[in-house]
Amino acid sequence: MARSLGRLCLGFHRLGTLSSVVSPPSLSSSSGSVRTIFARAMMGLPSFLSQPRDFSLPNSSWGSEMMRLYQQYNSQCEMEMEGGEKQEGPWQRLPSYNRFLKYAPGGVYLSQMIHSKARLFTRNIRNPGATFEYVLFFNSEEQKCVGIFQAGHLLEGPPGHVHGGAIATMIDTVVGAHANILSGPVVTANLNVNYRRLIPLGSTLVIESSLDKKEAKKVFITCKVTSSDGSKLHTDSTALFVSIKISHLLLGS
């Protein structure tokens, strides 16, 4: 039992320790890009835990604005130099996979039935375009993370508009990914959202996260949600994240 738990801990550590997957030093080192490092971490997982589908790639539900913004940032992930050579650009697309290990508080693993049905919250609908369609990009030089988000029809709150909780979820998703890149595993300690303007269902939004400051185990981040052309401010927010150890998640301590 101890050996089995040890192997599971190791597998989770390889996946969940984002400090080793997308830490700032590795972004500029010879070990490779965010994409490459993430792929290597994936290769280290047992085959039964692998999930090859990348949810941040375009699908048939993406509208023209979603595709335009995706192509805008994705084109800056790899730059073609003189002579046809290519090098990494200022932005890196962050792959998005479902969770690999599911467990309850206290480290007690869920039953196989629940385990097989458990999904990352923002990726739990099989129907493309129905809920959260999004892709994240990170810029190590500017210390920014950008999320392109298309709001599906099942996210309705006020008639014809996106639920405030769904907006907060996407903000937490973007700033949380940003904080993970900067400091490794973190949890949200505080998220303060100012709702400025209603968001119509089906809208494509830009969620821009910027580092404010880091203090020991704390990461302070600011974020704004705007229309796809940047002309309308829908929300502005601040977030505080605290670094944790993977064992705190695994053992519930």
Phi and psi in degrees as a GROMACS rama.xvg file:
@    title "Ramachandran Plot"
@    xaxis  label "Phi"
@    yaxis  label "Psi"
@TYPE xy
-63.8345  -41.1216  ALA-2
-63.9531  -41.9292  ARG-3
-62.3741  -43.6711  SER-4
-63.7628  -37.4002  LEU-5
-62.9212  -41.9622  GLY-6
-65.6114  -39.854  ARG-7
-65.8829  -39.3216  LEU-8
-62.2459  -42.435  CYS-9
-63.0592  -43.4201  LEU-10
-63.1508  -42.2908  GLY-11
-67.3746  -37.7136  PHE-12
-61.2367  -42.0023  HIS-13
-64.4212  -35.1718  ARG-14
-83.6514  -48.7856  LEU-15
-81.6922  -23.4985  GLY-16
-77.7916  84.336  THR-17
-66.0975  -16.9985  LEU-18
-64.2314  -30.4787  SER-19
-90.9263  -13.986  SER-20
-90.6268  -45.6957  VAL-21
-136.364  44.2586  VAL-22
-74.1975  151.023  SER-23
-53.4493  -44.2926  PRO-24
-60.2132  -36.0658  PRO-25
-69.5648  -19.3354  SER-26
-66.5103  -27.6679  LEU-27
-113.809  4.96653  SER-28
-93.1743  176.96  SER-29
-74.8485  -7.24025  SER-30
-71.5354  -15.0975  SER-31
117.141  -177.883  GLY-32
-81.2061  174.541  SER-33
-55.7373  -44.69  VAL-34
-59.1209  -48.1057  ARG-35
-64.8602  -45.6649  THR-36
-64.43  -40.9427  ILE-37
-62.2117  -42.3071  PHE-38
-63.3267  -39.7924  ALA-39
-64.5666  -38.8806  ARG-40
-63.4084  -39.3475  ALA-41
-61.6187  -40.3749  MET-42
-65.6396  -24.4911  MET-43
-79.7054  -7.21305  GLY-44
-85.5151  149.309  LEU-45
-57.7822  147.954  PRO-46
-60.4193  -32.5912  SER-47
-73.2807  -11.5118  PHE-48
-98.0986  -7.25829  LEU-49
-73.5457  147.887  SER-50
-137.452  96.1309  GLN-51
-70.9191  -20.4692  PRO-52
-72.5852  128.156  ARG-53
-100.28  110.913  ASP-54
-75.2097  -7.68744  PHE-55
-92.3875  7.64135  SER-56
-90.551  152.335  LEU-57
-57.36  145.711  PRO-58
-136.853  177.59  ASN-59
-64.721  -16.4564  SER-60
-83.6401  -13.4579  SER-61
-69.609  131.154  TRP-62
-80.7394  178.75  GLY-63
-64.3585  -37.8483  SER-64
-69.4936  -38.69  GLU-65
-61.7174  -44.6024  MET-66
-67.626  -39.8044  MET-67
-61.5062  -46.3772  ARG-68
-69.3674  -38.3734  LEU-69
-58.9447  -47.578  TYR-70
-66.2029  -34.9078  GLN-71
-60.6631  -48.6797  GLN-72
-78.1595  -37.8772  TYR-73
-65.0742  -32.2475  ASN-74
-67.0678  -16.7318  SER-75
-98.3041  6.71372  GLN-76
-83.7131  -26.3066  CYS-77
-142.26  123.384  GLU-78
-108.34  137.688  MET-79
-92.6989  124.853  GLU-80
-96.7836  175.899  MET-81
-62.4646  139.579  GLU-82
88.8623  2.83544  GLY-83
86.4323  -3.09606  GLY-84
-72.4121  149.887  GLU-85
-118.753  144.928  LYS-86
-141.156  162.176  GLN-87
-64.0498  138.075  GLU-88
-90.2692  -172.769  GLY-89
-71.2871  -21.9058  PRO-90
-109.186  150.723  TRP-91
-130.554  130.443  GLN-92
-77.93  135.396  ARG-93
-96.6509  116.014  LEU-94
-59.5764  153.277  PRO-95
-130.351  113.384  SER-96
-119.865  162.397  TYR-97
-72.627  164.368  ASN-98
-61.2806  151.011  ARG-99
-102.253  -37.8206  PHE-100
-116.775  134.215  LEU-101
-118.926  129.067  LYS-102
-149.584  154.651  TYR-103
-92.35  164.339  ALA-104
-54.0281  145.743  PRO-105
87.6318  0.762445  GLY-106
81.6475  8.09415  GLY-107
-83.9872  117.717  VAL-108
-72.1842  141.454  TYR-109
-69.2388  162.103  LEU-110
-64.749  160.28  SER-111
-59.138  -34.2346  GLN-112
-65.2602  -48.6208  MET-113
-67.9477  -40.9165  ILE-114
-55.9103  -43.3953  HIS-115
-68.864  -23.2641  SER-116
-100.903  -11.2061  LYS-117
-69.2525  141.422  ALA-118
-144.232  153.033  ARG-119
-56.9515  133.432  LEU-120
-53.3347  -46.7073  PHE-121
-76.9608  -4.19762  THR-122
-121.321  26.0755  ARG-123
-94.518  7.33464  ASN-124
-113.465  124.296  ILE-125
-73.4696  -26.7205  ARG-126
-75.1042  110.392  ASN-127
-58.3247  136.989  PRO-128
85.2214  -5.98815  GLY-129
-77.3428  -30.4342  ALA-130
-131.692  -103.981  THR-131
-96.5855  109.081  PHE-132
-111.026  118.472  GLU-133
-155.781  161.129  TYR-134
-145.12  142.219  VAL-135
-113.603  142.982  LEU-136
-129.529  144.371  PHE-137
-124.996  138.533  PHE-138
-118.953  109.858  ASN-139
-71.9694  -31.3425  SER-140
-70.0075  -43.3561  GLU-141
-90.3092  -5.48147  GLU-142
54.3617  47.1272  GLN-143
-125.046  152.292  LYS-144
-128.236  134.128  CYS-145
-122.019  132.822  VAL-146
-115.052  131.297  GLY-147
-102.691  120.217  ILE-148
-126.562  129.924  PHE-149
-114.49  120.524  GLN-150
-86.591  119.567  ALA-151
-81.5811  168.177  GLY-152
-68.925  -20.7933  HIS-153
-81.1083  1.0492  LEU-154
-97.4715  18.3871  LEU-155
-66.9872  136.763  GLU-156
-120.285  -95.8648  GLY-157
-60.3029  145.525  PRO-158
-47.9473  120.214  PRO-159
79.7496  4.73848  GLY-160
-131.95  163.31  HIS-161
-76.1324  138.525  VAL-162
-62.7474  138.176  HIS-163
-59.4443  -34.1967  GLY-164
-67.3999  -33.7391  GLY-165
-68.227  -36.6877  ALA-166
-65.5174  -44.9092  ILE-167
-61.4383  -37.1512  ALA-168
-60.8264  -44.8649  THR-169
-68.9707  -36.8984  MET-170
-62.0038  -46.5832  ILE-171
-63.186  -34.5661  ASP-172
-64.1905  -44.8564  THR-173
-71.5729  -51.3209  VAL-174
-67.8126  -31.3737  VAL-175
-66.1651  -42.2742  GLY-176
-62.6778  -40.7984  ALA-177
-61.0706  -48.2488  HIS-178
-63.7216  -36.6794  ALA-179
-62.2692  -41.7684  ASN-180
-63.5612  -39.3362  ILE-181
-76.7064  -34.8603  LEU-182
-133.566  7.84245  SER-183
79.7244  -158.477  GLY-184
-57.5188  129.809  PRO-185
-140.161  163.871  VAL-186
-127.007  153.225  VAL-187
-75.9544  121.843  THR-188
-96.1293  -33.8236  ALA-189
-155.255  136.519  ASN-190
-136.531  115.471  LEU-191
-113.84  118.596  ASN-192
-117.665  127.418  VAL-193
-103.142  113.873  ASN-194
-86.7363  116.859  TYR-195
-102.059  -34.5859  ARG-196
-151.252  138.097  ARG-197
-62.6429  149.953  LEU-198
-114.239  115.282  ILE-199
-64.1351  142.911  PRO-200
-57.0978  143.575  LEU-201
86.8371  -4.29154  GLY-202
-68.99  152.165  SER-203
-107.094  127.272  THR-204
-123.387  157.087  LEU-205
-113.248  123.692  VAL-206
-110.715  110.815  ILE-207
-110.28  122.019  GLU-208
-110.8  132.588  SER-209
-129.958  140.034  SER-210
-70.3623  129.065  LEU-211
-91.5847  -59.7062  ASP-212
-164.718  164.147  LYS-213
-124.605  134.975  LYS-214
-136.128  105.929  GLU-215
53.4791  -115.831  ALA-216
-88.58  1.61843  LYS-217
-101.75  139.897  LYS-218
-125.375  122.18  VAL-219
-105.413  127.496  PHE-220
-132.451  142.832  ILE-221
-111.02  153.951  THR-222
-150.914  147.052  CYS-223
-136.385  148.455  LYS-224
-116.088  122.113  VAL-225
-126.399  167.84  THR-226
-65.5399  166.783  SER-227
-61.6157  -27.3435  SER-228
-96.0384  0.414581  ASP-229
79.4769  3.38066  GLY-230
-80.5431  -21.1645  SER-231
-123.106  130.21  LYS-232
-93.9596  118.834  LEU-233
-94.2131  -42.0496  HIS-234
-147.466  157.054  THR-235
-133.129  148.91  ASP-236
-153.411  162.298  SER-237
-127.785  150.483  THR-238
-141.952  146.25  ALA-239
-122.635  126.958  LEU-240
-119.851  147.967  PHE-241
-122.574  131.465  VAL-242
-67.7827  142.237  SER-243
-135.816  169.109  ILE-244
-95.7754  146.362  LYS-245
-56.9795  -33.3608  ILE-246
-62.3059  -28.0159  SER-247
-65.6391  -36.5703  HIS-248
-73.6922  -45.0607  LEU-249
-68.4187  -39.9631  LEU-250
-101.322  -5.68043  LEU-251
69.9122  24.4805  GLY-252
